[in-house]
């Protein structure tokens, strides 16, 4: 059953999320969450974190809580109401 | 019988004695070997791995060094006499299982058991490091480890500056500094190793001046070069760990790979405007059956330039690398001292604007071509080309 999930946006990607630190999306899986972000008008953000085949790009990690979805069920990982998904891209600066 | 002999006879009745061989065997388990000789006696060597706490401060400090009253304690002195007195004192303090090593260190040596040469601190060193010598987890033995340690800082910039300053101050005995650049005015907002009058000076020279002024007793190696596939292994070999103060992906992947090849801990840090990341990658240090990730497991490919610009392009709050670089220095000290829980298997993220630290688990990728088979290093690549090609993909 779909429920509202929070997506945390890192600073490097906020320009593609209307400057928001967080987005709130109704989704029951990570795939649905990605589709929901695109449907909310942030298709550019999705294009940056996902390749054309819809798979997460290798420089981006999505974390459900403190666990990478790569170690769960990937983009089919189920989400529940109140879950927090964090986008963590690699960072170059130092 | 003299009073001394009578007293010793009483002690021998109350304090169990064991041979050095038995003490060595027990110390491989959960027993603590406690060397109660005074610091000036240690120049002759000491049992490897023993906790050293001179008889004169024993009662005052032993509870910090050995907190568990039920833990077995094996007391050793020079010849097995003072250890009887020390053992009795420990019994009075409440230690339940205390034994004296018969014959002391002399017998230990005669038995051919392992010894080491402890670093004896000078009066000046005792004064300089007094505040950390008081910490039970560091003490003289820990300080000796720091003074004997060798840390390589790659990048004398925003992250490398605070890390280098604190490691030099803490007495890390050898610091290597890698940087090919010269100081620019725009560096000074965050690169606190350098000064206005040194604009135009090679950063390794400027770093040496600052660190030498802070702690002239340590060795600072200047590596004025840019690391690449051809020189990285030669530069890194001989250091105990590497701190990443670089500002680009090719350097980060190279550092990951050379640390994997040499089985060294790689202390990672990265920053973007108000946000930073810190972790430690050290697959070779993982216990059997519980692999830990390398940088490539977390990020198999670099972000494209438009999503991960350098600080020169995106800007950065000057204090942010102070936080992240200092965290890297703390991780380095913990690794050298073998204390605490390192950031291996964890990515710590700091958001300065919300004053929030968040922690994420990092997992080894069983298919990682670089760390899944540690003894089958696949070789260095052209890191500029690797990053350019994967970013474009």
Interface residues (C-beta under 8 A of the other chain):
Chain A: X10 X11 X12 X13 X21 X48 X57 X58 X59 X60 X61 X63 X66 X67 X68 X70 X71 X86 X88 X89 X90 X91 X92 X93 X94
Chain B: X155 X157 X158 X159 X244 X245 X246 X247 X248 X249 X252 X269 X270 X271 X272 X273 X274 X275 X276 X277 X298 X299 X300 X301 X302 X303 X304 X307 X308 X309 X310 X311 X314 X316 X321 X347 X349 X354 X358 X359 X360 X361 X362 X363 X365 X390
